[in-house]
Every structure is written in structure tokens, then in C-alpha cells.
Amino acid sequence: MVRHLGTFDDERSLAFAYAISGVGEQLGRWWLTRPDIPRSTVVAYYRDFITPALDLR
């Protein structure tokens, strides 16, 4: 997915993929402490955080 965002080399693509994955993992850990929050809300938070970062123009 990251490679399709621009003219990234393999190293930069992999670094960005790890960053995106890390955000998702930490958000999931946070959600485990807040089971009252609906999954759809957590997914929206993730999307809202990641989407601007993917606009790399």
C-alpha cells in the first residue's frame, strides 16, 4: 500500500509500513483498556490519524 503512495524506495516504504503498523498496534492496546468504546470508533480514530499522514504530496 505504501509503495503506491509515491516514488518511495524499498527502505522508505518498509519504514512507513512499520510506522503505520505500530500506530495500529498501540491503538489496539489502548482500546483493550477502554472496552466500552465501539470498534467502529477505534477504526475511525485510526483512519483519521493515518489518512493525513498518507497524503505525502
Predicted model as a PDB file, atoms N, CA, C, CB and O in Angstrom, pLDDT in the B-factor column:
MODEL        1                                                                  
ATOM      1  N   MET A   1       0.831  -1.192   0.000  1.00 57.00           N  
ATOM      2  CA  MET A   1       0.000   0.000   0.000  1.00 57.00           C  
ATOM      3  C   MET A   1       0.872   1.250   0.000  1.00 57.00           C  
ATOM      4  CB  MET A   1      -0.943   0.001   1.210  1.00 57.00           C  
ATOM      5  O   MET A   1       0.610   2.193  -0.746  1.00 57.00           O  
ATOM      6  N   VAL A   2       1.893   1.258   0.825  1.00 60.00           N  
ATOM      7  CA  VAL A   2       2.741   2.440   0.940  1.00 60.00           C  
ATOM      8  C   VAL A   2       3.466   2.722  -0.370  1.00 60.00           C  
ATOM      9  CB  VAL A   2       3.751   2.262   2.073  1.00 60.00           C  
ATOM     10  O   VAL A   2       3.639   3.883  -0.740  1.00 60.00           O  
ATOM     11  N   ARG A   3       3.889   1.686  -1.068  1.00 57.00           N  
ATOM     12  CA  ARG A   3       4.611   1.880  -2.330  1.00 57.00           C  
ATOM     13  C   ARG A   3       3.774   2.608  -3.368  1.00 57.00           C  
ATOM     14  CB  ARG A   3       5.055   0.545  -2.887  1.00 57.00           C  
ATOM     15  O   ARG A   3       4.324   3.282  -4.240  1.00 57.00           O  
ATOM     16  N   HIS A   4       2.458   2.485  -3.291  1.00 61.00           N  
ATOM     17  CA  HIS A   4       1.579   3.124  -4.262  1.00 61.00           C  
ATOM     18  C   HIS A   4       1.358   4.601  -3.960  1.00 61.00           C  
ATOM     19  CB  HIS A   4       0.252   2.409  -4.304  1.00 61.00           C  
ATOM     20  O   HIS A   4       0.696   5.294  -4.733  1.00 61.00           O  
ATOM     21  N   LEU A   5       1.891   5.086  -2.867  1.00 61.00           N  
ATOM     22  CA  LEU A   5       1.674   6.480  -2.480  1.00 61.00           C  
ATOM     23  C   LEU A   5       2.607   7.452  -3.182  1.00 61.00           C  
ATOM     24  CB  LEU A   5       1.835   6.624  -1.000  1.00 61.00           C  
ATOM     25  O   LEU A   5       2.332   8.651  -3.245  1.00 61.00           O  
ATOM     26  N   GLY A   6       3.676   6.953  -3.691  1.00 62.00           N  
ATOM     27  CA  GLY A   6       4.631   7.842  -4.341  1.00 62.00           C  
ATOM     28  C   GLY A   6       5.809   7.059  -4.863  1.00 62.00           C  
ATOM     29  O   GLY A   6       5.738   5.843  -5.045  1.00 62.00           O  
ATOM     30  N   THR A   7       6.868   7.752  -5.095  1.00 63.00           N  
ATOM     31  CA  THR A   7       8.064   7.122  -5.632  1.00 63.00           C  
ATOM     32  C   THR A   7       9.018   6.796  -4.495  1.00 63.00           C  
ATOM     33  CB  THR A   7       8.746   8.031  -6.675  1.00 63.00           C  
ATOM     34  O   THR A   7      10.119   7.341  -4.419  1.00 63.00           O  
ATOM     35  N   PHE A   8       8.594   5.918  -3.627  1.00 68.00           N  
ATOM     36  CA  PHE A   8       9.404   5.519  -2.482  1.00 68.00           C  
ATOM     37  C   PHE A   8      10.314   4.368  -2.870  1.00 68.00           C  
ATOM     38  CB  PHE A   8       8.514   5.123  -1.290  1.00 68.00           C  
ATOM     39  O   PHE A   8       9.946   3.503  -3.664  1.00 68.00           O  
ATOM     40  N   ASP A   9      11.497   4.374  -2.302  1.00 78.00           N  
ATOM     41  CA  ASP A   9      12.349   3.207  -2.456  1.00 78.00           C  
ATOM     42  C   ASP A   9      11.903   2.153  -1.435  1.00 78.00           C  
ATOM     43  CB  ASP A   9      13.863   3.580  -2.268  1.00 78.00           C  
ATOM     44  O   ASP A   9      11.064   2.429  -0.578  1.00 78.00           O  
ATOM     45  N   ASP A  10      12.459   0.971  -1.532  1.00 81.00           N  
ATOM     46  CA  ASP A  10      12.033  -0.122  -0.655  1.00 81.00           C  
ATOM     47  C   ASP A  10      12.265   0.185   0.818  1.00 81.00           C  
ATOM     48  CB  ASP A  10      12.759  -1.392  -1.024  1.00 81.00           C  
ATOM     49  O   ASP A  10      11.437  -0.161   1.660  1.00 81.00           O  
ATOM     50  N   GLU A  11      13.373   0.825   1.132  1.00 86.00           N  
ATOM     51  CA  GLU A  11      13.675   1.127   2.533  1.00 86.00           C  
ATOM     52  C   GLU A  11      12.646   2.082   3.136  1.00 86.00           C  
ATOM     53  CB  GLU A  11      15.076   1.727   2.655  1.00 86.00           C  
ATOM     54  O   GLU A  11      12.150   1.848   4.238  1.00 86.00           O  
ATOM     55  N   ARG A  12      12.328   3.153   2.418  1.00 80.00           N  
ATOM     56  CA  ARG A  12      11.347   4.122   2.931  1.00 80.00           C  
ATOM     57  C   ARG A  12       9.960   3.489   3.023  1.00 80.00           C  
ATOM     58  CB  ARG A  12      11.299   5.376   2.027  1.00 80.00           C  
ATOM     59  O   ARG A  12       9.235   3.716   3.992  1.00 80.00           O  
ATOM     60  N   SER A  13       9.596   2.706   2.028  1.00 78.00           N  
ATOM     61  CA  SER A  13       8.295   2.029   2.058  1.00 78.00           C  
ATOM     62  C   SER A  13       8.174   1.133   3.282  1.00 78.00           C  
ATOM     63  CB  SER A  13       8.089   1.203   0.781  1.00 78.00           C  
ATOM     64  O   SER A  13       7.148   1.136   3.962  1.00 78.00           O  
ATOM     65  N   LEU A  14       9.218   0.371   3.560  1.00 84.00           N  
ATOM     66  CA  LEU A  14       9.187  -0.532   4.702  1.00 84.00           C  
ATOM     67  C   LEU A  14       9.134   0.247   6.019  1.00 84.00           C  
ATOM     68  CB  LEU A  14      10.410  -1.456   4.680  1.00 84.00           C  
ATOM     69  O   LEU A  14       8.413  -0.141   6.938  1.00 84.00           O  
ATOM     70  N   ALA A  15       9.879   1.324   6.115  1.00 85.00           N  
ATOM     71  CA  ALA A  15       9.859   2.150   7.328  1.00 85.00           C  
ATOM     72  C   ALA A  15       8.468   2.714   7.570  1.00 85.00           C  
ATOM     73  CB  ALA A  15      10.882   3.295   7.224  1.00 85.00           C  
ATOM     74  O   ALA A  15       7.981   2.694   8.701  1.00 85.00           O  
ATOM     75  N   PHE A  16       7.828   3.213   6.530  1.00 82.00           N  
ATOM     76  CA  PHE A  16       6.478   3.757   6.670  1.00 82.00           C  
ATOM     77  C   PHE A  16       5.485   2.658   7.041  1.00 82.00           C  
ATOM     78  CB  PHE A  16       6.040   4.450   5.369  1.00 82.00           C  
ATOM     79  O   PHE A  16       4.592   2.881   7.858  1.00 82.00           O  
ATOM     80  N   ALA A  17       5.631   1.487   6.454  1.00 84.00           N  
ATOM     81  CA  ALA A  17       4.734   0.375   6.772  1.00 84.00           C  
ATOM     82  C   ALA A  17       4.853  -0.007   8.245  1.00 84.00           C  
ATOM     83  CB  ALA A  17       5.045  -0.843   5.879  1.00 84.00           C  
ATOM     84  O   ALA A  17       3.846  -0.279   8.899  1.00 84.00           O  
ATOM     85  N   TYR A  18       6.074  -0.027   8.766  1.00 91.00           N  
ATOM     86  CA  TYR A  18       6.268  -0.323  10.185  1.00 91.00           C  
ATOM     87  C   TYR A  18       5.635   0.760  11.061  1.00 91.00           C  
ATOM     88  CB  TYR A  18       7.766  -0.456  10.503  1.00 91.00           C  
ATOM     89  O   TYR A  18       5.041   0.453  12.094  1.00 91.00           O  
ATOM     90  N   ALA A  19       5.759   1.999  10.661  1.00 89.00           N  
ATOM     91  CA  ALA A  19       5.172   3.092  11.432  1.00 89.00           C  
ATOM     92  C   ALA A  19       3.646   2.971  11.477  1.00 89.00           C  
ATOM     93  CB  ALA A  19       5.580   4.447  10.832  1.00 89.00           C  
ATOM     94  O   ALA A  19       3.036   3.126  12.535  1.00 89.00           O  
ATOM     95  N   ILE A  20       3.044   2.696  10.336  1.00 88.00           N  
ATOM     96  CA  ILE A  20       1.590   2.545  10.274  1.00 88.00           C  
ATOM     97  C   ILE A  20       1.143   1.364  11.129  1.00 88.00           C  
ATOM     98  CB  ILE A  20       1.124   2.357   8.816  1.00 88.00           C  
ATOM     99  O   ILE A  20       0.155   1.451  11.858  1.00 88.00           O  
ATOM    100  N   SER A  21       1.873   0.269  11.033  1.00 92.00           N  
ATOM    101  CA  SER A  21       1.559  -0.908  11.825  1.00 92.00           C  
ATOM    102  C   SER A  21       1.685  -0.622  13.315  1.00 92.00           C  
ATOM    103  CB  SER A  21       2.467  -2.063  11.435  1.00 92.00           C  
ATOM    104  O   SER A  21       0.846  -1.053  14.107  1.00 92.00           O  
ATOM    105  N   GLY A  22       2.727   0.100  13.695  1.00 95.00           N  
ATOM    106  CA  GLY A  22       2.940   0.423  15.102  1.00 95.00           C  
ATOM    107  C   GLY A  22       1.826   1.275  15.678  1.00 95.00           C  
ATOM    108  O   GLY A  22       1.409   1.075  16.819  1.00 95.00           O  
ATOM    109  N   VAL A  23       1.352   2.211  14.900  1.00 94.00           N  
ATOM    110  CA  VAL A  23       0.231   3.040  15.347  1.00 94.00           C  
ATOM    111  C   VAL A  23      -0.984   2.159  15.607  1.00 94.00           C  
ATOM    112  CB  VAL A  23      -0.103   4.134  14.299  1.00 94.00           C  
ATOM    113  O   VAL A  23      -1.662   2.304  16.624  1.00 94.00           O  
ATOM    114  N   GLY A  24      -1.252   1.247  14.681  1.00 94.00           N  
ATOM    115  CA  GLY A  24      -2.397   0.349  14.844  1.00 94.00           C  
ATOM    116  C   GLY A  24      -2.258  -0.535  16.072  1.00 94.00           C  
ATOM    117  O   GLY A  24      -3.225  -0.745  16.804  1.00 94.00           O  
ATOM    118  N   GLU A  25      -1.057  -1.054  16.296  1.00 96.00           N  
ATOM    119  CA  GLU A  25      -0.831  -1.916  17.459  1.00 96.00           C  
ATOM    120  C   GLU A  25      -1.036  -1.152  18.770  1.00 96.00           C  
ATOM    121  CB  GLU A  25       0.586  -2.507  17.413  1.00 96.00           C  
ATOM    122  O   GLU A  25      -1.689  -1.651  19.687  1.00 96.00           O  
ATOM    123  N   GLN A  26      -0.490   0.030  18.853  1.00 97.00           N  
ATOM    124  CA  GLN A  26      -0.631   0.804  20.085  1.00 97.00           C  
ATOM    125  C   GLN A  26      -2.068   1.259  20.310  1.00 97.00           C  
ATOM    126  CB  GLN A  26       0.292   2.011  20.053  1.00 97.00           C  
ATOM    127  O   GLN A  26      -2.537   1.300  21.447  1.00 97.00           O  
ATOM    128  N   LEU A  27      -2.760   1.597  19.243  1.00 96.00           N  
ATOM    129  CA  LEU A  27      -4.164   1.960  19.374  1.00 96.00           C  
ATOM    130  C   LEU A  27      -4.976   0.763  19.866  1.00 96.00           C  
ATOM    131  CB  LEU A  27      -4.719   2.473  18.031  1.00 96.00           C  
ATOM    132  O   LEU A  27      -5.879   0.918  20.688  1.00 96.00           O  
ATOM    133  N   GLY A  28      -4.656  -0.420  19.369  1.00 96.00           N  
ATOM    134  CA  GLY A  28      -5.319  -1.637  19.840  1.00 96.00           C  
ATOM    135  C   GLY A  28      -5.064  -1.888  21.315  1.00 96.00           C  
ATOM    136  O   GLY A  28      -5.974  -2.273  22.049  1.00 96.00           O  
ATOM    137  N   ARG A  29      -3.833  -1.674  21.751  1.00 97.00           N  
ATOM    138  CA  ARG A  29      -3.515  -1.835  23.181  1.00 97.00           C  
ATOM    139  C   ARG A  29      -4.311  -0.838  24.028  1.00 97.00           C  
ATOM    140  CB  ARG A  29      -1.994  -1.647  23.425  1.00 97.00           C  
ATOM    141  O   ARG A  29      -4.826  -1.180  25.093  1.00 97.00           O  
ATOM    142  N   TRP A  30      -4.400   0.386  23.540  1.00 97.00           N  
ATOM    143  CA  TRP A  30      -5.188   1.393  24.252  1.00 97.00           C  
ATOM    144  C   TRP A  30      -6.652   0.957  24.334  1.00 97.00           C  
ATOM    145  CB  TRP A  30      -5.073   2.771  23.553  1.00 97.00           C  
ATOM    146  O   TRP A  30      -7.292   1.098  25.376  1.00 97.00           O  
ATOM    147  N   TRP A  31      -7.171   0.429  23.232  1.00 97.00           N  
ATOM    148  CA  TRP A  31      -8.564   0.010  23.189  1.00 97.00           C  
ATOM    149  C   TRP A  31      -8.848  -1.103  24.209  1.00 97.00           C  
ATOM    150  CB  TRP A  31      -8.925  -0.462  21.780  1.00 97.00           C  
ATOM    151  O   TRP A  31      -9.937  -1.168  24.779  1.00 97.00           O  
ATOM    152  N   LEU A  32      -7.872  -1.960  24.429  1.00 97.00           N  
ATOM    153  CA  LEU A  32      -8.064  -3.020  25.429  1.00 97.00           C  
ATOM    154  C   LEU A  32      -8.326  -2.447  26.823  1.00 97.00           C  
ATOM    155  CB  LEU A  32      -6.837  -3.936  25.470  1.00 97.00           C  
ATOM    156  O   LEU A  32      -8.954  -3.103  27.654  1.00 97.00           O  
ATOM    157  N   THR A  33      -7.855  -1.246  27.078  1.00 97.00           N  
ATOM    158  CA  THR A  33      -8.106  -0.603  28.371  1.00 97.00           C  
ATOM    159  C   THR A  33      -9.422   0.158  28.364  1.00 97.00           C  
ATOM    160  CB  THR A  33      -6.961   0.343  28.727  1.00 97.00           C  
ATOM    161  O   THR A  33      -9.860   0.647  29.406  1.00 97.00           O  
ATOM    162  N   ARG A  34     -10.052   0.263  27.210  1.00 97.00           N  
ATOM    163  CA  ARG A  34     -11.306   1.003  27.046  1.00 97.00           C  
ATOM    164  C   ARG A  34     -12.326   0.174  26.268  1.00 97.00           C  
ATOM    165  CB  ARG A  34     -11.051   2.343  26.329  1.00 97.00           C  
ATOM    166  O   ARG A  34     -12.759   0.586  25.192  1.00 97.00           O  
ATOM    167  N   PRO A  35     -12.713  -0.982  26.794  1.00 94.00           N  
ATOM    168  CA  PRO A  35     -13.610  -1.863  26.034  1.00 94.00           C  
ATOM    169  C   PRO A  35     -14.999  -1.270  25.795  1.00 94.00           C  
ATOM    170  CB  PRO A  35     -13.753  -3.174  26.754  1.00 94.00           C  
ATOM    171  O   PRO A  35     -15.780  -1.811  25.012  1.00 94.00           O  
ATOM    172  N   ASP A  36     -15.304  -0.173  26.459  1.00 97.00           N  
ATOM    173  CA  ASP A  36     -16.594   0.487  26.267  1.00 97.00           C  
ATOM    174  C   ASP A  36     -16.675   1.246  24.940  1.00 97.00           C  
ATOM    175  CB  ASP A  36     -16.857   1.440  27.415  1.00 97.00           C  
ATOM    176  O   ASP A  36     -17.763   1.620  24.502  1.00 97.00           O  
ATOM    177  N   ILE A  37     -15.543   1.468  24.312  1.00 97.00           N  
ATOM    178  CA  ILE A  37     -15.520   2.203  23.046  1.00 97.00           C  
ATOM    179  C   ILE A  37     -15.798   1.222  21.908  1.00 97.00           C  
ATOM    180  CB  ILE A  37     -14.144   2.930  22.837  1.00 97.00           C  
ATOM    181  O   ILE A  37     -15.135   0.190  21.805  1.00 97.00           O  
ATOM    182  N   PRO A  38     -16.768   1.533  21.057  1.00 97.00           N  
ATOM    183  CA  PRO A  38     -17.085   0.638  19.938  1.00 97.00           C  
ATOM    184  C   PRO A  38     -15.915   0.481  18.961  1.00 97.00           C  
ATOM    185  CB  PRO A  38     -18.305   1.159  19.190  1.00 97.00           C  
ATOM    186  O   PRO A  38     -15.146   1.416  18.740  1.00 97.00           O  
ATOM    187  N   ARG A  39     -15.798  -0.686  18.398  1.00 96.00           N  
ATOM    188  CA  ARG A  39     -14.744  -0.957  17.420  1.00 96.00           C  
ATOM    189  C   ARG A  39     -14.780   0.049  16.288  1.00 96.00           C  
ATOM    190  CB  ARG A  39     -14.878  -2.372  16.864  1.00 96.00           C  
ATOM    191  O   ARG A  39     -13.734   0.528  15.849  1.00 96.00           O  
ATOM    192  N   SER A  40     -15.964   0.374  15.814  1.00 97.00           N  
ATOM    193  CA  SER A  40     -16.079   1.322  14.699  1.00 97.00           C  
ATOM    194  C   SER A  40     -15.472   2.683  15.046  1.00 97.00           C  
ATOM    195  CB  SER A  40     -17.548   1.495  14.304  1.00 97.00           C  
ATOM    196  O   SER A  40     -14.920   3.358  14.177  1.00 97.00           O  
ATOM    197  N   THR A  41     -15.572   3.079  16.290  1.00 97.00           N  
ATOM    198  CA  THR A  41     -14.975   4.340  16.721  1.00 97.00           C  
ATOM    199  C   THR A  41     -13.459   4.253  16.708  1.00 97.00           C  
ATOM    200  CB  THR A  41     -15.468   4.718  18.117  1.00 97.00           C  
ATOM    201  O   THR A  41     -12.784   5.183  16.268  1.00 97.00           O  
ATOM    202  N   VAL A  42     -12.925   3.143  17.188  1.00 97.00           N  
ATOM    203  CA  VAL A  42     -11.471   2.960  17.200  1.00 97.00           C  
ATOM    204  C   VAL A  42     -10.931   2.924  15.771  1.00 97.00           C  
ATOM    205  CB  VAL A  42     -11.089   1.660  17.953  1.00 97.00           C  
ATOM    206  O   VAL A  42      -9.891   3.515  15.484  1.00 97.00           O  
ATOM    207  N   VAL A  43     -11.629   2.239  14.886  1.00 96.00           N  
ATOM    208  CA  VAL A  43     -11.215   2.189  13.484  1.00 96.00           C  
ATOM    209  C   VAL A  43     -11.253   3.594  12.877  1.00 96.00           C  
ATOM    210  CB  VAL A  43     -12.125   1.225  12.678  1.00 96.00           C  
ATOM    211  O   VAL A  43     -10.359   3.963  12.116  1.00 96.00           O  
ATOM    212  N   ALA A  44     -12.270   4.367  13.208  1.00 96.00           N  
ATOM    213  CA  ALA A  44     -12.360   5.744  12.708  1.00 96.00           C  
ATOM    214  C   ALA A  44     -11.199   6.587  13.233  1.00 96.00           C  
ATOM    215  CB  ALA A  44     -13.705   6.380  13.116  1.00 96.00           C  
ATOM    216  O   ALA A  44     -10.639   7.396  12.492  1.00 96.00           O  
ATOM    217  N   TYR A  45     -10.837   6.409  14.488  1.00 95.00           N  
ATOM    218  CA  TYR A  45      -9.683   7.127  15.041  1.00 95.00           C  
ATOM    219  C   TYR A  45      -8.418   6.777  14.261  1.00 95.00           C  
ATOM    220  CB  TYR A  45      -9.497   6.793  16.542  1.00 95.00           C  
ATOM    221  O   TYR A  45      -7.636   7.658  13.905  1.00 95.00           O  
ATOM    222  N   TYR A  46      -8.223   5.486  13.998  1.00 94.00           N  
ATOM    223  CA  TYR A  46      -7.052   5.032  13.255  1.00 94.00           C  
ATOM    224  C   TYR A  46      -7.040   5.653  11.856  1.00 94.00           C  
ATOM    225  CB  TYR A  46      -7.032   3.486  13.163  1.00 94.00           C  
ATOM    226  O   TYR A  46      -6.030   6.201  11.414  1.00 94.00           O  
ATOM    227  N   ARG A  47      -8.164   5.558  11.179  1.00 91.00           N  
ATOM    228  CA  ARG A  47      -8.280   6.120   9.830  1.00 91.00           C  
ATOM    229  C   ARG A  47      -8.007   7.623   9.842  1.00 91.00           C  
ATOM    230  CB  ARG A  47      -9.679   5.841   9.248  1.00 91.00           C  
ATOM    231  O   ARG A  47      -7.273   8.132   8.995  1.00 91.00           O  
ATOM    232  N   ASP A  48      -8.595   8.323  10.797  1.00 92.00           N  
ATOM    233  CA  ASP A  48      -8.431   9.775  10.863  1.00 92.00           C  
ATOM    234  C   ASP A  48      -6.992  10.182  11.156  1.00 92.00           C  
ATOM    235  CB  ASP A  48      -9.348  10.352  11.921  1.00 92.00           C  
ATOM    236  O   ASP A  48      -6.547  11.249  10.733  1.00 92.00           O  
ATOM    237  N   PHE A  49      -6.271   9.339  11.874  1.00 90.00           N  
ATOM    238  CA  PHE A  49      -4.871   9.630  12.184  1.00 90.00           C  
ATOM    239  C   PHE A  49      -3.951   9.301  11.014  1.00 90.00           C  
ATOM    240  CB  PHE A  49      -4.435   8.851  13.417  1.00 90.00           C  
ATOM    241  O   PHE A  49      -3.035  10.062  10.700  1.00 90.00           O  
ATOM    242  N   ILE A  50      -4.202   8.159  10.372  1.00 87.00           N  
ATOM    243  CA  ILE A  50      -3.317   7.673   9.317  1.00 87.00           C  
ATOM    244  C   ILE A  50      -3.533   8.395   7.987  1.00 87.00           C  
ATOM    245  CB  ILE A  50      -3.517   6.188   9.127  1.00 87.00           C  
ATOM    246  O   ILE A  50      -2.565   8.684   7.284  1.00 87.00           O  
ATOM    247  N   THR A  51      -4.764   8.685   7.637  1.00 83.00           N  
ATOM    248  CA  THR A  51      -5.069   9.246   6.328  1.00 83.00           C  
ATOM    249  C   THR A  51      -4.281  10.520   6.020  1.00 83.00           C  
ATOM    250  CB  THR A  51      -6.537   9.532   6.236  1.00 83.00           C  
ATOM    251  O   THR A  51      -3.702  10.610   4.937  1.00 83.00           O  
ATOM    252  N   PRO A  52      -4.231  11.496   6.905  1.00 80.00           N  
ATOM    253  CA  PRO A  52      -3.426  12.692   6.581  1.00 80.00           C  
ATOM    254  C   PRO A  52      -1.940  12.368   6.392  1.00 80.00           C  
ATOM    255  CB  PRO A  52      -3.579  13.738   7.687  1.00 80.00           C  
ATOM    256  O   PRO A  52      -1.265  12.999   5.578  1.00 80.00           O  
ATOM    257  N   ALA A  53      -1.442  11.405   7.130  1.00 74.00           N  
ATOM    258  CA  ALA A  53      -0.035  11.038   7.001  1.00 74.00           C  
ATOM    259  C   ALA A  53       0.258  10.411   5.650  1.00 74.00           C  
ATOM    260  CB  ALA A  53       0.363  10.082   8.109  1.00 74.00           C  
ATOM    261  O   ALA A  53       1.391  10.470   5.170  1.00 74.00           O  
ATOM    262  N   LEU A  54      -0.740   9.819   5.038  1.00 73.00           N  
ATOM    263  CA  LEU A  54      -0.543   9.177   3.747  1.00 73.00           C  
ATOM    264  C   LEU A  54      -0.629  10.155   2.579  1.00 73.00           C  
ATOM    265  CB  LEU A  54      -1.558   8.084   3.565  1.00 73.00           C  
ATOM    266  O   LEU A  54      -0.320   9.791   1.445  1.00 73.00           O  
ATOM    267  N   ASP A  55      -1.043  11.379   2.842  1.00 71.00           N  
ATOM    268  CA  ASP A  55      -1.101  12.403   1.817  1.00 71.00           C  
ATOM    269  C   ASP A  55       0.263  13.088   1.765  1.00 71.00           C  
ATOM    270  CB  ASP A  55      -2.250  13.433   2.099  1.00 71.00           C  
ATOM    271  O   ASP A  55       0.455  14.155   2.348  1.00 71.00           O  
ATOM    272  N   LEU A  56       1.194  12.472   1.071  1.00 63.00           N  
ATOM    273  CA  LEU A  56       2.594  12.877   1.095  1.00 63.00           C  
ATOM    274  C   LEU A  56       2.993  13.778  -0.068  1.00 63.00           C  
ATOM    275  CB  LEU A  56       3.460  11.665   1.097  1.00 63.00           C  
ATOM    276  O   LEU A  56       4.148  13.767  -0.494  1.00 63.00           O  
ATOM    277  N   ARG A  57       2.090  14.519  -0.559  1.00 56.00           N  
ATOM    278  CA  ARG A  57       2.416  15.408  -1.699  1.00 56.00           C  
ATOM    279  C   ARG A  57       3.225  16.593  -1.269  1.00 56.00           C  
ATOM    280  CB  ARG A  57       1.154  15.892  -2.384  1.00 56.00           C  
ATOM    281  O   ARG A  57       3.579  17.432  -2.097  1.00 56.00           O  
TER     282      ARG A  57                                                      
ENDMDL                                                                          
END                                                                             
